[in-house]
Amino acid sequence: MPLIRMSDATYKTIASITIGTFRSTGQRQADGTWLVPIEQDTWDRIQAMRLPGETDEDVIQRAIHISLGGRPS
């Protein structure tokens, strides 16, 4: 199962927009980031959405922005 690293702010945003109960599967790191296991199909989708130079965090933040009705950056 792939792991992605994200900031505390992104992790909290995901938790706040989750429909239903958010089940935390990530592990907080000493530097304040989170390591989160994701399913292979989710990993594949992140890779497919990635623009040149984007990190996993960038892709996730862009996807959140789009899903909340924002324009893609």
N, C-alpha and C positions, 0 to 999 in steps of 0.2 A: 504494500500500500504506500503510495507516494506521500511525502511530507512536504508541506509548504510553510514558509515563515511569513508571518504578518505582524503588523504593529498592534499594540493594544487598542488603539482607536478603531482600526478596521475590524478587529475581533469583536469589540463592543457594538459596532454598527451592525454587523451580521446578527449578533444576538438580539439587537433591538428591533430588527425588521423581520425576524423569523416569525412565521405564522405557526401558532401552536407553541409547544414547549421547546425551548432551546436546550439541547443536551450537549454540554461542553465535552469535547473529546480532545481539545488541545492541551498542551503542557506549556505553562508559562516558563520562560527562560530567565536567567539572571539579568539579562540586559533589558527585560521588559517586553520582549517580543514573544510571540506564540509559535510553537511548532504544532501544526494541525495535520492529522492524517486525513487524506481524502481518497475517495474511490477512484479507480483507474479511469472511468469514463469522465469524471469531473476533471481530472488531470489532463486528459486528452482535449477536453473542451477549452480549458485554460490555454493550452498550447495553441489551439486553433485560433483563439481570439487574440493572441499576443501580437502586438505591433513591434517593429524593430526597436530594440533598446529597452523594452518594458520588462520590469520584474514581475514576479507572481503577484506581489502587492499591487502594482500598477494596474494589472489586468483585472484583479478583483475589485479595486476601487472604481475602475471605469465601468465594469459590469453592474455594480451597485448603483452608480450614478444613472446609467441607462435604465435600469429596472425601476428606478424611482421617478422616471419621467424626464430626466435630463437629456440634453443633447450629447452625443458622443464627442469627446474632445479630440 
